[in-house]
Amino acid sequence: MAQDIQYSMSNEDQRKDEYFQRLAVISEEMVKELGRDFAMGALVLAARYIAERNATPPGAGAAMAAQAHAHASDRPAAAL
């Protein structure tokens, strides 16, 4: 008989899982509405922002999105 193994996630793991689920939903929405290249570019820019920890001036969100869209067409889509 196979024993049921129960995995109990810590509170931190549960919060991380919730963020991954939210990222998946947002990613799917971006792909559906704006295309795969835009979605990947936007997520890469977000990761770059986190890595660099630059302060973002007010209204920079639209500029970042425009930059992601402009640069996404310059390179081939990556296989996931």
N, C-alpha and C positions, 0 to 999 in steps of 0.2 A: 504494500500500500504506500502510495506516495503521500508524504506529509505536506500539508499546506504550510508554506513559508510565508509569514507575514512580515512585511517590511514597514517599519514605522519611521516616517520621515520626521526629522527635527523641524522646529518652527522655521529655522533659517532655510532649510531645504524646501519646505512648503512655499515660503515666500519666493524663493528662486524659481520654483516650478511655475508659480503664478505669473512671474515676469516673462518666462519663456513662452507661456501660453499667450500672453498679451502680445509679445513680439511676433509670434506666429500669425495672430489675427491681423495685426497691423501690416505685416509683410504681405499677407495674402491680399489685403485690401489695396495696397499700393500696386502690386503686380496686376491685379484685375483692372484698376482704374488708370494707371499710368505706365504700365509695362515693367517687364522684368529688369531691364537695364536701369531704369530710374530707381526701382526699389533697391537694387544692389548698391547703386551709387549712393543713395541716401543713407543706407545702413553703414556703408564704409565711411562716409563722412561723419556719421555719428560716432563710430568707433574711433576715428581719428581725433575728433573733438575731445572725447574722453581721455584718450592717450596723451594729448597735448595739454589738456586742462586750460585752454584759452578762455578768457572771459569773452562772452558773446554780447556785443552791443545790442540794444533794443532794435527789433526789426530784422535781425540777421538771419532768422529762420528762413525767410523767403529767399534771401540771397544764397544761403547754403543749398536750398532745394534747386534753385536755378543752376547753380554750379554743378550739382550732381547730375542734373538732366543734360547739361551741355557737354560734360565730360564723358557721360555714359555712351554717347554715340561715337566717341573717338576710339573706343576699344571694343574688341569682340566680347560677347557674353561669355562668362565663365560657366563651365559645366558644374552643376551641383550634385 
